[in-house]
Amino acid sequence: MGRTLYLTETDQFKAKADGPSILINWSNRSDQRIPLRLISRCIIVGNVQLESAVISLLASHNIPIIFTNASGYELAIALPYNHRLPRRWKEQRIFMETKKNRERFIRWAKLKRMNLQLNLLKKLFPKKSYQFNRDIGEGNYQELLSFFKPKEEIKWKIVKGFIENLFRTIIIEKLNQSGLNLDAGIIHRYNNFGLLLDFGYILEPLIDEQAIQFFKHSRDVSLFDKKERIFSLNKEGLKEVIHRFENKKELIEETMENALDEYFQLMRELIK
């Protein structure tokens, strides 16, 4: 798998398209050339200096781009234009044909999510791991999670929101590779990128885990800036989130691929 290209406003640079590469002109060090063949996804954080040709170049090579900011808000998603429908769109319609099929998908998604929740709780409360089973419930899970959140709820939302955007780059990549229609969601049936949101819902416990680890290992370090009552991650905070994500990327990809395998298996069962 290729790497994630991060372009953040905390660094002073200019990015431009240069043949089959992106050329980074740094203000305080030598220029850097990044071949497109090494990139699978791109995150652009805040106001960065880049040519519009960079976006066109990434899109033409089927590389998804997520625009976000240091406060964790997703601003836009750029995907390659294709007037043809995805390969699997007809098969995906099976989930929407009947209420029974929709409910089958929702039960499966909730079970996948719950298993990830239970795994996380067992890590967080090893001495009580024997108490956790499939009756834990969403409300109980959220209550237990609250013990690990910071006092300022806004800080949790910022960090979790930013991590969600990082996860979405992998989810989009895998869904595109599988020829699936990103808008064909079931849980998020009437949302743009509904299927992306459905898989984000399934993987959310992994996002919670990374957010908890962020605050657990950085309590005495200033990783936020505050301007006019608005919090945002500073340069060190962004590095901390990205570093943790990159260290777990292989596990995230494996979990996503496993969920996709089960999604296709369920789709085949319903088509029969």
Buried (B, 14 or more C-beta within 10 A) or exposed (E): EEEBBBBBBBBEBBBBBBEEBBBBBEEEEEEEEBEBEEBBBBBBBBEBEBBEEBBEBBBEEEBBBBBBBBBBBBEEBBBBEEEEEBEBBEBBBBBBEEEEBBEBBBEBBBEBBBEBBBBBBBEBEEEEEEEBEEEBEEEEBEEBBEEBBBEEEBBBBBBBBBBBBBBBBBBBBBBBEBEBBBBBBBBBBEEEBBBBBBBBBBBBBBBBBBBBBBBEEBEEEEBBBEEEEEBBBBBBBBBBBBEBBBEBBEEBBEBBBEBBEBBBEBBEEBEE
